[in-house]
Amino acid sequence: MQREPELARKLYDRFEPVHAVTYFAPEARAALDALGYRGFWMGYFAARSAPLGEVPADVVAAVFYNFSRARVAKALPAAWDVAGPALALRARQDSAVAALRRYGLTDDDKNVCTAARLAARAARQAPLEARPLFAANLALRWPSDPLAMLWHAVTLLREQRGDGHVTVLAATGISGRESNVLHSAASAVPAEYLKGTRHYDDDEWRACEQSLAERGLLDDDGSLTAAGRDCKDRIEASTDKLALRAFDGLDDAEMRALFDALTQIARMVIGGGDLPAVTPMGVRRDF
């Protein structure tokens, strides 16, 4: 298998749906609601940041990068007065695995066992430097059941990629709040959707557009300029290049086996119907 950076993006399209049930499956929302978290966003910030422990809201905002500090602060640290990180971690893993089982995946499924084994090996050997959310998740206890191991491994790989993406954005001079606006302009994710899911008012969105336009990345109507397209393409290519290093511990035959197994698993997850057609992550489905 040719190790071009684009391979990392193709792998992401296949493992991200397995992780994304954490946000979109009804089992996940029910589990976090049962802990007493108030509303989707308190549960989201609590569960995703739980590997970091009870850190200040600004730490979570810094690590997550593209959420507003004010929105994170509405959820944290108040969530920890409701249920602590250990409970949040257990709820997110158990509910994700329950959703995967509902889609028809099992611990003795050949694809699950193959993907769990190889994704876990990749995750354990992936670069750790400058990847705080990946490192925090890597420090957690590994589950032993294949389906739970698969979910944990792909969660590690997506956070490892995400941390690398943040590094690239910061090095390029694109702030977290600007990154959402650039992403909307460059992709099929509608601006109104990202405004809602990443908590912008019209003034902040326009301010980000103006800042990007002043650097020649957006036109006056908010569309990408040629320089903006080049900037976005370089960000994605650099992210893919960094992410591909996570799989250095697998030989070509193992990479092919992982790719094929994840393809079949992702098709089952997408077929389960919980993942919306539009997500902030922009995962492709045409495979």
N, C-alpha and C positions, 0 to 999 in steps of 0.2 A: 504494500500500500504506500503510495507516494505521500511523503510527509510535508505537504504544502500547508501554509497557515490556514487556508480555507477549510482544511479538515477539522480544525478545532471548532469552527463555527458549525459545521455539519454535525459534529458530536454534541455541541451545545443544543442544537435544535432537537436532538433526540433525548438528552438527559434532563433538560429543563422541564418538560412536561411532567416527569416523574416527581421532581421536587415541587412543582407548582401546585400539585393537589393540596399542599400545605396551606394555600391561600384560598383555593376555589372550591374544594370538595365540601359538601355539607357536613361531613363527619368532623372536619377541622373546625368549622365555625361552631358546631354544637359542643365540641370538647372544650374550646376556649370560653364559650358562654357559660358552660357548666362550672368552670373555675370561678366565675363571677366577674370576668372582665366586661367592661361596659362598652359595647359597640365593637365593630370590626377592627377599628384602628388601634384601640388599646390592646386587643388580642394580637394583632399583627406585630406591633412594636415589642410587646412583651415576649412573644414566642421567638421572633427572629433574633432579638438581642439577648435572649436568655443565656446563650453560651458565654457571653461577656461577663455575666454576673450583674449585680446591682450597681452599674456604673452610672454617672450623671447623664442626664439627657443630652447634653452637648457632646459627650463622647459618642453616643449612638448616632447623633446627627452627623458628626464628623465621619464616622465609619460608613454609614449608609449613603452619605454624600449628597443625594439629590432631593431629600426631604427638607422642609423648612424646620429650623430649630424650634419655632413656636409650636408647630404641629406635633413634633416629637414630645415636647414638654407637656402637652395636654395629656399624654398617655403615661409618661415616665417622669418621676418615680412612683406615681400614684398606683400603677399596676402592681407594684411589689407589696403594697398594703393589702391587696386583694388575694394574690397568690404569688409565691416566690418563683425564682427561675427554675428550680428543680421540677416543680409541678408543671410549669409551662413547657419545659423540655419533654417531659413524659407525655403530655397531652398532644403536642405537635407530632411526635413520632408515632404514637399509637393510632392517632386519627388518620395520619397519612397512610399507614400500613392498612388500616381498615378500608380506606377508599380503594387502594390498589387491589385488595382482595375482592372487593365488590366488582371491579372491572374484569375479574376472572384470572388474575395472576395468583400464583401459589408458590409455596416454598420449594416444591419439587419440580417446578417448571424448569426445563433445560435452559431456556433463555435467561430466566431470573438467576439461576445458579451461575451461569457463565458471566453474565453482566455484573453480578454482585462480586464475584471473585476478582475479576479483572479491574473493575472500577475501584474496588477497595485497594488493590495493589497500587494503582496509579495515584490514588489520593494520598496514600501513606508516604509516597516518595515524591510528591509534588513540591515545588519550591515554596518555602515558608516565608521568606524575607518580604517585608512590607505588605503582608497580607493578614491583617489583624482578625478579620471575621473568619477567615479560613483557619487560622491558628487556634482561635477559640473553639471552633467546632471540632477540630482535630484532637483537642485535648479531652473531648468527651469520651465516655466508655463506648466501645464498639458493640453493637448488638450482634448476636450470634445467628439468629434466624436469617435465612437468605433474603427474604423480602425486606425485612427491616435493615439488613446490611446494605442492600441495594439502595434503599432510600437514603440512608446515611451517607453512603459513598457519593451519590450524585449530588447530594446537598453540599458536601465538601467541594466537589469539583466546580459547582456553579458559584460558590462563594469565593473559591480560589480565582476563578475567572473574573468575578465581579470586583474583587480587590485589585486585580491587575488593570481592569478597565478604569477604575478610579485613579490609579497611578498615572495612566496615560492621559486621562482628561486633565488632571492637575498639571502635568508636565506641559500640556498643550496650552494651558491658560484658560481652560473652560471650567467655570465654576459648576458646582452641583446644580444650582438652579438654572443656569444657562444650558446645561447639558440636556435637560428635558425639552427646552425650546428648540435646540439644534436637532434633537432626535425627532421631534414632531415634524420639523421642516424637511428632514431627510427621509422620512419613512411614511408608511401608511397609517401611523397612529395619529388620530385626529387631535388637534389642539385642545378642543373642548374636553375630550376624554382625559388628556394629561393634566389639564387645569384642575379637573375634579379629583383625579387619583393622586396627584402630587400637590394639591392644595395651594393653588395660585388664585389671587384675585386678578382682575383685568389690568390693574396698574402694574403689579409685579411682572406679569407676563410681558407687557409692553416695554417695561424697563429692560428686561432681558433681551428682547428683540432689538431694542435700540443699541444696547451694548454690543451685541453681535454684529449689527449693521455698521456700527462705527469702525469695526475691525474688518469690514468688507466681506463678512461671511453670509449676511442676509441682505436681500433687497428691501426696499421700503415697504413692500407688501408682505414681508415675512417669509418669502421663498428663498431658497438657497441660491447664492451666487456660484459661479464656477469655483471661486476660492473656497466657498463654504462646502461645496461638494468634495473638493480635494481634501479639505480639513477633516470632514467626517469620514471619508474613505481611509485616510491615514490613521485616524483613531481606531477604526474597526480593524484594520490590518495589523496595527501594533498590538491590539488586544488579542487577536487571534494568534499572533506570533508568541506572545507571552504565555497564553493559555495552552498552546501545543506542547510546551515543555513539561506540563503535568503528566504527559504520557510517554516520557522518555524511557521509563522503566518497562514498557511493553514492547515486544518485538513486533514485526509486521504481521505475523500470523495472529498474534493476540489482539492487535489493533483491529484487524478485520473481524475477528470473532466478537469483540466488544461492540464494534459498529453494527454488525448484523443483529446481534442480540438486542441492543438498545433500539434499533429500528422497529423490530417486532413489538417490543414492550411499549414504545411510545405510541405506536398505532393503536394498541389496545387502550392506553390511557386516554388518548384523544377521542377514541370511539366511545369512551365512557360518558362523554357529554358534559362534564363539569367545567372544562376549561373554556372560557369565553372566546369568541372569534377574535376579539381585540384585547390585547393585554399590554401593559406598559413594557414588557420585555420584548415584544415583537417577534415571538417564536414562529418559525415557518412550519407549515403543515403539509407541504406538497412533497412528501417522500413516501 
